[in-house]
Amino acid sequence: EKHPIFPFLGSLAENQISNKGAKALARSLLVNRSLMVLDLRSNSIGPTGGKALADALKKNQVLLSLK
């Protein structure tokens, strides 16, 4: 069964995403083949979550915009 492709995820801004949530998103970004826009503004992501996301983005070649 094919999964639907959602290139633009609804905003995740202001969702109280923590370092733990950011790390989970980072793992998802490592296998991402379709998501092009991700909005994480106004969350509770600290340095460790930010680093996890940054490391994942080094390998992700699909995401075009991260806010």
ZAMIKE-891974 format. One record per residue (C-alpha): residue number from 0; chain; y, z, x. Coordinates in nm, 4 decimals, padded with zeros to 6 digits. Layout:
  num  chaine        py        pz        px
  NUM       A         Y         Z         X
...
// end
This chain:
  num  chaine        py        pz        px
    0       A   00.0000   00.0000   00.0000
    1       A   00.3413  -00.0934   00.1348
    2       A   00.6145   00.1642   00.1375
    3       A   00.9572   00.0650   00.0076
    4       A   01.2224   00.0035   00.2682
    5       A   01.5392   00.2109   00.2413
    6       A   01.7806   00.0835   00.5083
    7       A   02.0629   00.3064   00.3821
    8       A   01.9692   00.6659   00.3187
    9       A   02.1858   00.8563   00.0755
   10       A   02.4156   01.0889   00.2615
   11       A   02.2602   01.4038   00.4064
   12       A   02.6076   01.5462   00.4672
   13       A   02.6684   01.9071   00.3630
   14       A   02.2985   01.9925   00.3204
   15       A   02.2795   02.2932   00.5523
   16       A   02.0458   02.1060   00.7867
   17       A   01.9655   02.3328   01.0800
   18       A   01.8232   02.2715   01.4262
   19       A   01.4751   02.2781   01.2708
   20       A   01.5712   02.0080   01.0218
   21       A   01.7407   01.8018   01.2914
   22       A   01.4257   01.8158   01.5029
   23       A   01.2208   01.6929   01.2049
   24       A   01.4681   01.4078   01.1516
   25       A   01.4466   01.3274   01.5227
   26       A   01.0684   01.2923   01.4966
   27       A   01.1202   01.0556   01.2035
   28       A   01.3700   00.8498   01.4006
   29       A   01.1068   00.7930   01.6692
   30       A   00.8971   00.5924   01.4221
   31       A   01.1835   00.4536   01.2116
   32       A   01.1584   00.0816   01.1460
   33       A   01.4114   00.0401   00.8659
   34       A   01.6768   00.3132   00.8399
   35       A   02.0092   00.1746   00.9629
   36       A   02.2628   00.4346   00.8430
   37       A   02.2382   00.8140   00.8578
   38       A   02.5133   01.0608   00.7633
   39       A   02.4618   01.4172   00.8915
   40       A   02.8217   01.5395   00.8736
   41       A   02.9022   01.9023   00.7921
   42       A   02.5589   02.0511   00.8558
   43       A   02.4452   02.3436   01.0712
   44       A   02.2981   02.1395   01.3541
   45       A   02.3447   02.3155   01.6871
   46       A   02.2969   02.2033   02.0475
   47       A   01.9149   02.1966   02.0396
   48       A   01.9055   01.9922   01.7198
   49       A   02.1729   01.7620   01.8564
   50       A   01.9763   01.7086   02.1766
   51       A   01.6603   01.6277   01.9798
   52       A   01.8519   01.3680   01.7796
   53       A   02.0145   01.2233   02.0923
   54       A   01.6780   01.1925   02.2673
   55       A   01.5275   01.0189   01.9634
   56       A   01.8197   00.7772   01.9426
   57       A   01.7525   00.6649   02.2994
   58       A   01.4253   00.5175   02.1710
   59       A   01.5336   00.4115   01.8218
   60       A   01.6506   00.0511   01.8115
   61       A   01.7129   00.0218   01.4370
   62       A   01.9735   00.2844   01.3459
   63       A   02.3223   00.1327   01.3629
   64       A   02.5396   00.4160   01.2338
   65       A   02.5119   00.7930   01.2690
   66       A   02.7882   01.0129   01.1343
// end
